[in-house]
Amino acid sequence: MHQAGCFVIPNPWDVGSARMLVQMGFTALATTSSGFAWSLGKADNRVTLAQTLAHLNTVCANVDIPVNADFEGGFAVEPGAVAANVTAAGATGVAGLSIEDSTGDAASPLFDFALAVERIRAARTAIDSHGSGVLLTGRSEGFICGRPDLGETIRRLTAYADAGADCLYAPGLRSMADIQAVVAAVAPKPVNVLVSSDFTTVAELRDIGVRRISVGGALARAAWAGFLDAAKEIAELGTFTHLARAVPGDRLNKAFDTK
């Protein structure tokens, strides 16, 4: 799927949203750390490794198309621990997973360059050692964690490609020129672009060589928008007009009737 053309890999947050996306004809899915966390009443990056592995198992068991795991930073700092966790993720049935280079520390939001590269190399070694065939995506988070430096982002992504990442991803890029620069820098390896608002189209990204498009937590946020608007109206006005926009229950029952 990554070798030619451009495909959208939308991000469900539970089994129901995953099954609905399959029914709509998408050919692959990706989990979302934020969307899943919100479904548990947690902030993003506050879900445990055990919870994430259980979630991956559940999603993969309930759809019959490839699933890419948003595996955050590998739930570890040191390369050896990242490798162990990647091995555990590979056993859930995922077809791919991503490893980020963000630290969660506002004062130093990206891992040191050398350590970040070793973390990707460790993930690559773990995948190859177990023959899982999992596709490894290397993510550089500078544009969403306060370090929007295109040169540094490209330096990191090219190093991750050299360390064995199959796909490269820099969430937060919105300039078509910046995206095109990343595509050119890591070619022929494919690039994933995050589209969490309406700043571009599939056709525009395809035309500059992007292979894969994901939406992160945007579908979950869109669902939360409908929920919050309806609930706010009830709480503040005592009226129910937003409920008239709800998807009919019969449609959902039909979609999820597996008998």
C-alpha angles and dihedrals in degrees: 000000000000097000100077141005125011129279136185117235103193122202120237120187101205141012095274095053090044093053092047092053090050090052089052089061105257111153099210138016137208127205120233121222092204097046092048092046092052090051087060093047092252134121119251114280091024097097118103127239090247092053091048094049091049090050092050091050091051097048094045091049092054103048131053100212129080117286124204115205123227091217095175110211094337090269090268142069106216117072094236092056091045089054092051092050092047088054090053091049091050090058092061093072099256117152094210144003139193132224120205129209097214120115103199089236111119092204093054106016100172129057115248108277097246093047092047091054092047090052090057091045090051091051090050092051092049092052093047093045093057097038092228094142090220112166110237121216119194113210128198111197103191096116093056100037103052102276105096096171112144094194093053091044091054091045090055097043093050090049090050089051090052090048091057109275110150095201131025128217135181108179115207099042109134104159111093089214091055092047091049090050090054092048091052094045097055099033133169088030114085125254128218118210124199114225110187097155137023099277095120145003137239090251093053093050092045090053092058093048104264110154103190135030126194131179102208113200094343096104090049090049090050090053091048089051091060092045094048095046092052095043093046091053091052093045097045105029105022090230131119108206094125090062089068087070094056121118109259114257091230090060092053093044090052092048093051099038103117098172 
